[in-house]
Structure formats: C-alpha cells, structure tokens
C-alpha cells in the first residue's frame, strides 16, 4: 500500500480535475457556439428557409448515419480506456484504443460507400453534389470519435478542445469564402468535409503519440467480451436516442408536410437550443469524464458527483433556457429576418421542453459507468414510441411546432424516467429545496422579460430583456438563498483555473450570490 501512495498523491484532486475539465469543455463550447451561430445565421439569411430545409435534412441524415454506424464503439473506447488507465493497466488501455480504431475505420469505409450509392439513387439532382460531399465527410467524422473518447478516458480534455478549435477555424473560413465566391451549398459541404478532416488529424496525431509510448499488451478475451456487450447495448441506446433526443422528427416532417420550410424552422430552432444547451452541460461533461474513472475507484464518490452535477447543470441551464423562451420572438426576428418569424414559436416551445432535459446527462453517465444500460434501453423504447405517436398526431396539424412539441414531451418523459431509475437503483435524491428556489427565481425573471418584450421590438427588446433578466436572476440567487456554503466553496474551486485578471472579479461575484452569512446558518443548523 505504501508504494502506491506517491502515485496517488501525484493525481490532482477530484475537484481540481472536474474544474479543469469543465474549463476546457467551456472553451470548446464557446468556440463552437460563437462560430456555428455566426455562420448559420449568415447562411440561413442568404439561402432562405426553402433550400436550407432540404440541405439540413441531408446533413442530419449523414450525421445520424455516422453516429449509428459506429455501433457504440466510441463510447466503449472512452469507458473502458478510462477504467483501465485509472486501474494502472495501461497496456490493456492501449490495446483497447487500437482495437476500436481498426473496427471504426472498417465500418466508416463501408458506411461511406453505401451512403454514396444511396445519394445517386434517391437524392434530388439539384442537391446531389453537396450530398456526396456530406456523405464523404462521414469518414473523418466517424474516425475522430475514437481519439476524442481516448482523450476523455485519459482525462486529457484540453487535447479535444485544441482539435475542435482547429476544425472550427477551418469551417468558418471556408464557409465565408464559399459565400463570398458564390459556391453555394457545394461550398458549404466542402467546408464541412475539410473542417472534419482537420479536426481528425488534430486529435488523432497527439493521441497516437501518447498511446504508442505505453508498452503493448494483449487484449484479454474477457475484456473484449465485455466491450462487445457494452457496445451492443450502447448501439441500441444510440438508436433510441435518435428518436427521443435527436431530430428524428424531421423524417416525419418530410413525410407529412409538403412545405420544406418546416424542415428549416425545426432544424434551425433545434440547432440554437443545442448550442444553448452546450453551456450548461459543460460542468456535466467535466464531471462525466471523472464519473467513468471513479467507477473503478470510489462508488460513493461517484454517486455524490452525480447529484452535484445535476444541481449545477440546472443552475447554469435554467436561466438560459427560460430567458431564451421569453425573449424568443424578437430574438429570432432580429437574427434571422422576417422569413424566419414563424420559427419563433417553434424555438420557444423547444426551449421550455428542454428544461427537464438539463439534468439527464449526469444520471445517464452514472448508468453507463456502472454498466446499467438495460433500464435505459427499456425506458427509451417507451419514450421513442410516445415521440412517434405524437409526431403522427401533431405534425399534420401544426407542422414544425407540432414536431417540437412531440420531441419535447418525449424528452421530458425520458428525463423524469431516468432519474426515477437512478434514484431507485442507487438510493440517491436531488436537492428539492435548491431546485424549487431556483425555479421560482427563474419564473420571476421570465415574467419580467415577457413584460419588457411585449412593449419593445427587435434589438431593443433583446437588449432590455437580457439586461433585466440577468439582473433579476443574480439578485434572486442572493436574496432567495439559492446557494449554500458548500456551493460557494465548490464554485471557488474554479478560481485557480481562470486567468489572473478576472480571478478577483469572479471571487467577488461568487461571494455576492452565496454570501458568507450562509455558512453560519448552515453550521448553526448542523
């Protein structure tokens, strides 16, 4: 035991690792959000909802096919590499990486070839060249999953951020060049392909560097058997997630609505929500990296991490989604122009129904880390059936708005069900007082924002509503005593990870929303 102490002592504390991972996820998310929103707004305005709807439909199909065709291999890579790296069996982790990389490469080549055949058979000739390039981009996309998850398993999240940044820079520059030169959808598709190729190289080369330094070892047959079982269950989850969590509703929109603008309204609104959703999931993703590692070290700490992550994801996400729903009307009109005004209602209903989804990822990661996927599969089947039935009922009547409502109701059912499963299986509970107080603060904030936007229009409404909303939210955190002493201490663990210039400002902000007097109250109660 003594010989192991120095090695363990060298590991950063769990709080530091989570803070570090969260910071890097935050940087990656910020880059992706700003770049994607900037380019999609310009593209949407220039192309218009009619043509953008069909292009987004093909883009979504190729992305989804790439994810499903991976057969759950990327998640298997991350989970099992994390387990064996944390357990000190690095040779097995190396074997896992190369085994999954070879499997993913073979699958990617086959799927890309099938996709190209389908493009020539079914795609409208006006979009054929763009579709071919999008299908070809599945190859670097699928391969990049493996080094990404290897970095997650090794808790090297910064490496993924650098790779994503390189791909984003290429994407923005090429989209701008394409629009300037009039290359239209083909140019945008080329930007997608080249940005994914650059991201693949930026992630794979460094991973190969550190993985090859590990002495090789054979992959035990028992480990391979566990991996295949985990991968198979994860594939089923991926398929169900496409129905419940992704844009599968676009298939029914394409079938049940002749107006292709509805595809654009749904897909663009969904994309905005996804970008907003990335921000609150930063902490959950940072914790998720450690959840897979802690599953092989400390089970009780793993359970505590799960409830803590759910709490802070809700803290980050609820004000953003509630505020976005309140300000959605003038925001959509100001950003995308009058042709996209019918999208405002779609966006608002998506934002509201995304709120229960905030807390799903920590619980989901807990079930994956402990290899409890079976209840996830069963419940997601139920929610998938509900989504399909709601799509068939609501889309013919309400178009994209009906698809958004169907998707949101199914996601709400899924989120509630997953937490019921987790609470029963692991006997853990969420902090009811915290969630109640925070919900009340955000409801008050939304009411004020709605009052403001009802009297103003366009950018003035956006600016005034956003400013007032932030002020009410910050004051509400303080005077409703939403945060306790332990929350203040956890937030302050982020301080050393921040640039020196803003550390003092950050500390003062944390002390304002969670003042010192709360410490005395908590100690007094204890």
N, C-alpha and C positions, 0 to 999 in steps of 0.2 A: 504493500500500500504506500509506503514512504516514497518508493521510486516513482510513483505516479503523481505525487503532489506537485513537483515542479512543472510538469507538463500542464496540469490543470490550472496551476496558478498563472501560467502564461496566457491562458484564454481570457479575452475580455469578458467582463461581467455580462450577464444576460441583458440588463437594462442598457448597457453601452452597445451591445450588439444590435438590439432592437432599434435603438436610437440611430445608430449608424446606417442600418439597413433602410430605415424609414426616410432618412435624409436623402439617400441615393435614389430610392424609389420616387421621392418627391421631385428631385431634379429631373429624372427621366419623365415623370408625368407632366411637369411644367413644360418641358421642351415639346413633348408630343401634343399637349393641349393647344399651346400657342401656335405651333406650326400647322397643325391639322385644321384648326378653326380658320386661320388666316387663308389657307389655300382653298378650303372647301367653300368658304363664303364667296371668294372671287369666282371659283369655278361655277358655283350654283347660279350666281348672277349672270354670268356670260352665257352659259349653256341653256339655262331655263329648266323648269321642272319636268317638261315632257321628255326631253332627251336624257336628262340626268337620271330620271327614274329607271329607264331601261339599263343604262350603264351601271348604276348602283346595284341593280338586280343581278347582273352578271358578276360584278365584283364580289357581292356577298356569296353567290353560289360557289365561286372559285375558292374564296377564303374558307367557307364551311367545308367544302370537299377536302381541302388540305388538312383541316383540323381533324375531321373524322377519319380520313385515310391514315392518319398517324397511329391509329389503333391504340391510343392511350400510351404510346411509347414515351413521349416527353415527360409526362407526369411520373411514369415509372422510373425514368432516369433520375429525376430530382429526388424522389422519395427514397430510393434505395442507395443512391450515392451519399445522400445526407446521413442515412443510417450507418453505413459502413465507414464513412470518413469520421463521424462522431465516435464510432466504436474503435477507431485506431486501425481498422483493417483496410488500409489504403489500396493495397494491391487488388482486392476484390472490387473496390470502387472504380479503379482504372479499368478492370475487365468489364464492368457494367457499362461504362462510357463507350468503349469501342464496340461492344456487342449491340447496344442500342443505336449507335451511329450507323453501323453497317445495315441493320434492319431498316432504319428510317430511310437511308439512301436508296435501297432497293424498292421500297414502297413508293417513294416520291417519284422515281423514274417511271414506274408502271402507271401511277395515277395521272401524271402529266401527259403521258402518251394517250391514255384513254380520254382525257379531257380534250385534247386536240382533235381527236376523231369526232367527239360529240359537237365541238364547235362547228366543224364543217358540215355536220348533219342537221343541226337544229337552229343555230343562231342566225338571226336576221342578217343578210349580207351587208347591210349598212354598218353593222357593228362587228363584223367578223374579224377584221384585223386587230381591233382593240381587244376583242375577246381572246384571240390567240395569244397575245402578249400577256394578258392577265392570267391565263392558264399556265403559261410558261413560268410566270413568277411564283407559282406554287412550289417549284423545286427549291429555290433558295429559302422560301418561307418555311417549308417543312424541315429542311436541314437545320435552319437556325434555331429551331425549338430545342435541339439536343444540347449544344453548348450553352444556351440560355439556362436550361434546367441543371446542367452541370455546375454552373456558377451559383445557382440557387442552392444546390446541395452542399457546395463548399462555402456558402455564405460570402461569396465574392460578388455582391450585388453591384458594386461600382463598375465592374467589367461590363455588365449588361447595359448600364447607363451609357458608357462610352460608345458601345456598339449601336445602341438606339440613336444616340446623338448623331453619329456619322451617317446613318441611314436617313435620318430626318433632314439633315442639311442637304443631302443629295436630292431628296424628294422635293423640297421647297424650291431649290434652284432649278430643277428640271421642269417642274410644273410651271414656274414663272416663265422659263424660256419657251416652253410649249405654247403657252397662251400668247406670248409676245410674237412668236413666229407663225401662229395660226395652225399649229399641228393638231389642234382639237383633241378628241378623245384618244386617238392613237398616241399622241404625245404624252398625255396623262398616264396611259397604260405603260408606256416606256419608262416614265418616271417611277411608277410602282415597281416595275421589274428591277431597274438598276438600283433603287434605294434598298430593296430587299437583298440584292446581291452584295452590296457594300456592307450592310448590317451583318450578313452571314460571315463575311471574311473578317470583319472587325471583332466578331465574337469567337469564331472558331480558331483563328490563329493563336490568340493568347491561351485559350483553353488547352489546345494541343501542347503548348509549351509547358504548362504546369502538370498536365496529366502524364506526359511522357517522362517526367522526372521521377515519377513513382515507380518503384520496382514492379515488374509484371507479376501477375498471379493468375491461376486458373479460376474460372467462374464455376463455383460448385453447382452441381446439378440441383441441389435443394433450393439454392438461391434463384436459379433460373426458373424452377417450377413456381416459386412464389411470385417472381416477376411476371411470368405469363398469366398467372391467375389474377394478379393485381391489374395488369394491362387490359385483360378481357373485361373485368368489371368496370374499369375506367372508361373503356370504349362505350359500354352501354350507357354510362353516365354522360359521356360526351354527346351521344345521340339524343338522349333525353334533354340535355341542356340546350341543344339547338332548338328544340321545340319550346322549352319553358323560358330560357334566359336569352336566347338569341332572336334573330329576325325571321324565324320560320314563317311568321305571319305574312311575309312578303310573297310567299308561294300562293297563299290563298287570295291575297290582293291581286296578284297577276291573273289568277283563275276567275275570280268573282267580280272584278272591276275592270271595265274597258278603259277607264281613264288612267293612263300611265302616270299622270301627275300624282296620284295617290301613293304610288311607289316612292316617289321623291319625297313627298310630305312625311311619310312614315320613316324612311331610311335616314333622312337628314335630321329629323327630330330625335330619332333613336341615337344617332351619332353624337349629337350635342349632349344628350343625357349621359351617354357612355363617357364622354370627356369630363363632364362634371363629376361623374361617379368615380373616376380615377383618383381624384384628390382625396376623398375620404377613405379610399381603400389603400392609401399609401401606408398608413400605420398597420392595417390588417395584413398587407403584403409583407411589411417588415417583420411582423410577428410570425407570419406564416413560414418564413424562412427558418426561424428558430423552432417553430412547432414541430417540423419534421425532424430536426436534430434532437429536440428534447424528448421526443417519443422513445428514443433509445437510451435516455439518461434519467429523467425525473418525471414520472407520470403526474404527481401532484402539482408540480410547477406548470406542466403542460395544461392542466385543467384551469389553473388560475390565469394563465396567459390568455386563454380563450375568452373568458368573461371580461377581462380587462380590455382586450382588443375590441370586442363588440361595443363596449362602453364608449371608447374613444372614436371608433368609426362613426357611431351615431352622433357624437359631439361635432365631428368635422362635417358630416354629410347632411344632417337635418337642416341646418340654416341655409346651406347652399341650395338644396332641392326645394325647400319651402319658399325661399326667396325667388328662385327661378320660376316656380309656378306662378307666383304673384305678379311677377314682372314680365311674364312670357309674351303677352300681347305686343306691347311697344318694342320689346327686345327683338322679336322675330321680324317685325316690320322694318325696324331701323337697320338690322344687319343684312337681311336677305332681299328686301324690297317688296313692293306691293304684290308681285306674282306669288309670293310665298305666305301671304297673310292667312290663307286657310290652314296653314300648318300650325298656327299659334295654339289652337285648341288641342291639337294632337300633342304638341310639346307639353302643354300644361298637364294633361291627364297622365302622360308618361312620367313627368316629374313627381306628381303626387303618389303614383303607384310604385315608384322606385324607392320610396322611403322605407318600407319594410325590408326591402332587399339589402339595405345597408349592412345589417347585422349577420347576413348569411355566410360570408366568407370565413370568419373565424370558426364557426360551427362546422362548416364544410371541411375546412382544413383539419380540424380535430378528428372527424370521422375518417378522413383519408389517412392521416398519420397513424391512426390506430387500426387501420385496415377494417373499418366497419362500414364498407360501402353498400352492403346488401340493403339495409333500410333506406338509404338514399335512392337506390335504384327503384325500389317499390314505390316510394312516395313520389318520386319524379314521374313515374309512369302515370300515377293518378293525376298529377298536375298537367302532364302533357295531354292526356285525354280531355281534361277540362279546357285547356287552351284551344285545342282543335274544335271542340263543340262550340265554344264561344266565338271563334273565328267564323265558323259556318253560319252562325246566327247573326252576328253583329256587322260583319264586313259588307254583306249585300245592302244593309240598311244605312250604314254610316261611313263606309269606306275606310280611310286611314284612321279616323277617330275610333271606329269600331275595333280595328286591329290593335290600336294602342290600349284600349280598354280591356280587350281579351288578354293581351300579353301581360298587362299589369295585374289583373285579377289572378291569373295563373301564378305569377311571381310572388304575389302576396301569400297565396296558399302554400307555395313551396317554402318560403321563408319561415312562416309560422310552424309548418310541419317539421322542418329540420330542427328547429330549436326545441320542439316537443320531444323529438327523438333523442337529442343530445341531453336534455335535462333528465329524461327518464333513464338513459343508459349510463350516465356519469354522475347523476345526482348533483348537478350544478344549477345555479339560479342567477338570473340577471338582477342588477340593482334597480328595483322597481321605483324607488324614490328618485333616483337620478333621472331615469327615463321619463317619469311623469313631469318633473320640474322643467327639464329641457324642452319637452313637447309643449308645455304651457308657454314658455318664453318664446319659442318659435311661432306658435299660433298668434301671439300678440304682435310679433314682428310682421307676420304676413298680413294681418288685418290692417296695420298702418300702411304697409306698402300698397295694398289694394286700394286704399282710400286715396293715396297720392296719385297712382296711375289712372284712377278714374277721372282725375281733374287735369292731368297733363298728357302730352302725347310725345311719341318718338323719343329722341335722345334726352330731352329734359325730363321725361318721365323715368327713363332708365337711370339717369344720374341722381335725381332726387330720391327715387325709390331705393336705390342701392345704398346711398349715404344714410338715409333714415333707418333702413333695415339693419345695417351694421351697428349703428349707434344703439338701437333698441336691444339688439342681441347681446352686445358687450355689457351694457348696463344690466340687462336681465340676468346674465351669468353671475354678476356680483350680488345683486340685491335679492335674487331668488335663492341664493346659496346653493347653486347647482353643483359646484365643485367643492370637495373636501380637502383636508390637509394632504392625504395621500395622493390626491390628484395633482396638487401643486408640486409635490416632490417628483412625481413621475414626469410632469411636463418640464421641470427644470433639468432633467437628465439630458434634454436636447440641447441645452445651452452650450456645452463644450464643443458640440458638433457644428455650431453656427460660426459664421465669420465674426472676427473680434469686434468689428464696428457696430454690430447690431445686438451683441450679447446683452448689454446693459438695457437696451430698449425692450428686448424680449423678456428679461427678468422682471422689469417694472410692469410690463403688461400682464405676466402671469400672476404677480403679486396683487395686481388690481382685481383680476377676475376671481382669484382664490386668495383672499387676504389672510394675514397671519392669525387673525382672531378665530378663524375656523379651526385652527389647530387646538386652541384652548377649549373650544366647545367639544371637539371630538374626544380629547383627552378626559375632559370632565365627565362625559357620558360613559367612557370606558372605566 
